[in-house]
């Protein structure tokens, strides 16, 4: 199970970095979301991967640590709000500037990067 979590964190991080290096706004937003998912998965796995363990002390012999679960829940809510804000900001910039290049330059005619 730990190998699967490690592989997924690596794949999400690599995909997020690849999309962050693109020249358009929306792939950058998706890349940031993938990076936040990778961090959430890493934080979730830092609490230890135990099956059939209660997150409350006294409910089982070896309880799980509830702090990573609380951190991930908080990060999901903050990540959703920031993604919504950045999407609205990107739409506004696209409508005012006429381009969605992150460096502010207009690409060549027919540039589909």
C-alpha positions in Angstrom: 0.0 0.0 0.0 2.9 2.4 0.8 4.4 1.8 -2.6 1.1 2.7 -4.3 0.8 5.9 -2.3 4.5 6.8 -3.1 3.9 6.1 -6.8 0.7 8.2 -6.9 2.4 11.1 -5.1 5.3 10.9 -7.6 2.9 10.8 -10.6 0.8 13.6 -9.4 3.9 15.8 -8.6 5.5 15.1 -12.0 2.2 15.8 -13.9 1.7 19.0 -11.8 5.2 20.3 -12.5 4.8 19.5 -16.2 1.6 21.4 -16.4 3.0 24.3 -14.4 5.7 24.8 -17.1 3.1 25.3 -19.9 2.6 28.6 -21.5 -1.2 28.9 -21.0 -3.2 29.9 -17.9 -5.5 26.9 -17.5 -2.9 24.2 -17.7 -1.0 26.1 -14.9 -4.2 26.0 -12.8 -4.6 22.3 -13.4 -0.9 21.8 -12.5 -1.4 23.7 -9.2 -4.4 21.5 -8.4 -2.4 18.3 -9.1 0.4 19.5 -6.9 -2.1 20.3 -4.1 -3.6 16.8 -4.5 -0.1 15.3 -4.2 0.6 17.2 -1.0 -2.8 16.1 0.4 -2.0 12.5 -0.4 1.4 12.9 1.2 0.0 14.5 4.4 -2.7 11.8 4.5 -0.1 9.0 4.3 2.1 10.6 6.9 -0.4 9.6 9.6 0.3 6.0 9.0 -1.6 3.6 6.8 -3.7 1.4 9.2 -6.8 -0.5 8.4 -9.6 -1.0 10.9 -8.2 1.5 13.3 -10.3 4.1 14.9 -9.2 7.8 14.9 -10.3 8.1 18.6 -8.1 7.1 21.5 -9.7 4.3 23.5 -11.8 3.0 20.6 -9.1 0.6 19.5 -5.8 -0.6 20.8 -3.7 1.3 18.3 -5.6 4.4 17.1 -4.6 6.4 14.1 -3.3 10.0 14.3 -6.2 12.3 13.5 -4.0 15.4 12.8 -3.1 14.4 9.2 -6.8 13.9 8.5 -7.7 17.3 9.8 -4.8 18.9 7.9 -6.0 17.2 4.6 -9.6 18.3 5.2 -8.5 21.9 5.8 -6.2 21.8 2.7 -9.0 20.5 0.5 -11.3 23.4 1.5 -8.6 26.0 1.1 -7.4 24.5 -2.2 -11.0 24.5 -3.6 -11.4 28.2 -2.7 -8.0 29.2 -4.2 -8.7 27.2 -7.4 -12.1 29.0 -7.8 -10.4 32.4 -7.2 -7.6 31.6 -9.7 -10.0 30.4 -12.3 -12.1 33.6 -12.0 -8.9 35.7 -12.2 -7.7 33.8 -15.3 -11.1 34.3 -17.0 -11.0 38.0 -16.2 -7.4 38.3 -17.5 -8.3 36.5 -20.7 -11.3 38.8 -21.3 -9.3 42.0 -20.7 -6.0 41.0 -22.3 -7.3 38.8 -25.1 -4.7 36.1 -24.4 -4.2 33.5 -21.8 -0.4 33.3 -22.0 1.1 33.4 -18.6 4.0 35.6 -19.7 1.7 38.2 -21.2 3.0 37.8 -24.8 0.8 37.1 -27.7 1.8 33.9 -29.4 2.2 33.4 -33.1 -0.8 33.0 -35.3 -2.1 29.4 -34.8 0.1 28.8 -31.8 -1.6 25.9 -29.8 0.9 25.5 -27.0 
